[in-house]
């Protein structure tokens, strides 16, 4: 059955490529040459800031290697500034960006990286459940979720190499003690998010052995993607601490309405364009939700009572993957049937390859903005 599907995909792909190459009219997206550039979107100063992942694993790998070099350079500057100043021995031989100077030329070389051919190759990998010749929102969401999981785990493994001082494959709380430069710069590496607290560390330690393996460490760095009850409860506890302005240990309606309700509303509303709503029009739905959460009827929300909405306050990678999928389908679904054919993907290649383009026919550069960013 798998061989038959593969043969069908190849036959369809070849037919589509033939039709495209012999078509007298080109899609508007192909009317002028566009130059594809690598992104450099990861925020080292705010690791919790979310950016969409690369659609193509090959592009993701190139960007990941460049990001690693950038991260290593920044970490070295913070931890060993004496090694990176102009007078440091061997400074001239420090690696720069030569490994990536030609990466964008590679992406724009038709013989090496042909966007159409890449989409033809990736299509059957995305069209997996079921393999029916169309990519649905759910299939595209799962694809982006897989790519995001690789990105997140890669960054966690990179961080673990730094903090695992005795190289035993585990990180203790003592090993994860923030260096002095982090303590002096509270906006770096999530220090202001409470990530260095022992309570957070213990909540991530599922088996209670005082050490974090790579799975626990990954959850420690990305608690919103964890399914651990201990870690989700810690997130709720942190929300109460942050919102509890009167310090009574719980969240009253005013504390809920001015902050938490906006996060929940933004999560629930797909268009996210309801900021024009008045205070009075929002208060009624906020009170309804507050009442639903307030199980014991004391007009206060405890840590446990925040659990049903903690996933909306701290959205997971699945939430962002769905946003990315929704945006792509809205842009590339030419016949508006709610799914993508291979032809629709080929006709809208730059919806999948987020990039900055330079036009050959004028000197002005313009940036392609993803609406889901």
C-alpha positions, 0 to 999 in steps of 0.5 A: 500500500505504501509503495502504491501511494508513493508511486501515485505521489510521484506521478502527480508531482511530475504531472504538476511540475510538467504543467507548471513548466509549460504554463503560459501564465505564471502565478503572481508570486512568481512574477518577479525574482525574490531572494530568500534569506535565512531568519535570525529570530530567536531572542536570547534576551527573552527566551520565552518570546515565541517565533514561528518555526521554519517550515522546511527541516533543511532550512531549520537545520541551517538556521539552527547551526547559525543560531548555535554559533550566535549563542556560543558567541554571546555566552562566551562574551558574558562568561569569559569577556577576557577571551573576546576583547581585541587584545586577547591571544588568538582573537584573530582566529576566532570563527566568525560567520564563514560557515554561513556566508554562502547559506543564502546563496545555497537557498537561492541556487535552483540546482541545489535548493529548488523550492518547488522540488522541496514542496513536492518532497515534503508534501507526502510527509505532511499529508499523513493522516490520512494520506489522501492527497490533501493537507488539512489544518490538523496535518499542518498543525502536527507538522509544525508541532513536530518541527517546534519540538525539535527546535525546543529540545535542541535548545534545551540540550544546548543549555544542558551542556552548559549547566551539567558541570560534572557531565553526568547527564543530569542537572542539579539545582546547584549546577543551575545556579545562575552566574553573576552576570545573569543576576546583574542583568535580570532581563537575560535568560529568563531570570525575571520569570522566576526560572532560577527558583528552587521551587520551580526546579523541584516541580520539574523533578518528576521522580524527586531525585534532586536531578533533572534529566533531559526530559525534566530539564526540557520541561523546566525550561518550557513548562507551558508544554509540560503535562506534569501536574506538579509543573502545571500547579507551579505555573498556577502558583506563580500566577497567583503570586504575580496577580495577588496585589493585596497579598491574600494568597488568592486572586479576586475578580479585579486581579483576574479582570485586569490581566488574566482575563485578557490572556484567556480572551486572546487565546479563545478569539481566533481573530484577536481583533477585539481590543476595541471592546469597552471595559463594560462589555468585557466585564460581563463575560469576565464575571461569568468565567470567574464564577465558573472557575470559583468552585467553592464560591468564596469569590476568590480563585485559588491555585487549583481553581486556575488549573482549567485556564492555565493552558490559555494563560501560558499557551503551548507550542500546539497553540502556536502551531495551529496559528501557523497552520491557520495562517498558511491555509488562509493564504494558500487555499485558493479554492477555499475548501479548507485544505491544501493540494500540492498544486496550491502549495507549489503556487504559493511557495513563499507562504511556507518559506518566511523570508526577506526578499529583494526585488531585482527590478528596483532597489527597494527591499521589503519584508515579508511579514507573517501575520501570526508573529 
